[in-house]
Amino acid sequence: MKKAIVVGAGMTGCTWAHLLANRGWQVELYERAPTLGGGCQTLTYGGHPYTYGPRHLFTAHEEVFQYYQERVPQRRLAHYLLTYVEADSDFYSYPIHQEDIDRMPDRDKIRDELTNRGDPAQAKNFEEYWVNSVGETLYEKFVKNYSEKMWQVESNALIDDFKFDGKGIGLATGSREVRPDFFISYPLSLGGWNDYIEICAKTENVNAHTSINIEAFNVEKPAVQIAGDWHTCDLLISSISPDYVMDGVYGELNYIGRDFIPVVLPVKQVIPDPTFFLHYASGETYTRVVEYKKLTGYQSPHTLIGIEIPSTRNKLYPYPIKVEQDLAQRYIDAMQSDNVLSVGRLGNYRYMDIGNVTLEALEKVSQL
């Protein structure tokens, strides 16, 4: 039986371990933290289940949705979100909706900017892309402060990977639902993704290890060193940052993280239906507020919200900046081979959600 070592046991690592084992591999799954699941672990506060960030499945691919539906039955969600614009003292739909412009105090200026906007295809950075898409005023209302505080940058002009606009739409018409063409869901069980993580860890031929510090990597053998001993394998799957695997020989990759504050409030519901989280696009320190019972289905006379504040104290989001991406690719090129793969959000140094990392695993494991 061929042996695989999977490093990092978030959703990416757990999924790879599960899929490889189901194809006949013996898998050793190593996690530095004391628990599996990474940021998708379900935690509780005052009995309320929550995760660090909403962590819902968001995918255009039916096969990804069906993959989870078969293992942890899903609750389909109609995804609506609002952005608070402090200058207008009002909440508006996001993606920016054409009909909301009528309620804005500077609607005439906005309409003039929309008539005379530039070509997004000619943009050289994230700021130009948005200004050319929706005009200066809507950019400032919805995007400028939100993005700059999210990434902790002085200017969005520094962001030069802008092949995205947040939710795929610059200016929406018709439905206010975020991507009604996508499969958006969350596990029915109050255990959330913990149930899936447990399935992965208990898959036959998977040995899951927690609180393991990997001291060194040898990507040529391949092998990992733990407590002074080298453990070899036929296939090494790394879902951690590639600079860590390569001992930082080319320099450190930068990430932005989040501080997370759970707050229980003495009311049954805070955010009106059908919205289940809010963006704050002005001078607030926080970027997003999520009401978790709308995802989890938890029943209580009280509600829990999660407040997210950009932070450098953890590594969650790779920067959409080409110099960082080029550095990451240099590491990936140096380490990847037929026997070593760098996968997932950290391994690719690209923003990838549950749907993206699962699709990557399904496609690549089938090719092994």
Buried (B, 14 or more C-beta within 10 A) or exposed (E): EEBBBBBBBBBBBBBBBBBBBBBEBBBBBBBBBEEBBBBBBBBEEEEBBBBBBBBBBBBEBEEBBEBBBEBBEBBEBEBBBBBBBEBBEBBBBBBBBEEBBEEBEBEEBBBEBBEEBEEBEEBEBBBBBBBBBBBBBBBBBBBBBBBBBBBEBEEBEBBBBBEEBBBEBBBBEEEBBBBEEBBBBBBBBBBBBBBBBBBBBEBEBBEBBBEBEBEEBEBEBBBBBBEEEEBEBBBBBBBBBBBBBBEEEBEEBBBBBBBBEBEBEEEEEBBEEEBBBBBBBBEBEBBBBBBBBBBBBBEEEBBBBBBBBBEEEBBBBBBBBEEBBEBBBBBBEBBBEEBBBBBBBBBBBBBBBBBBBBBBBBEBBEEE
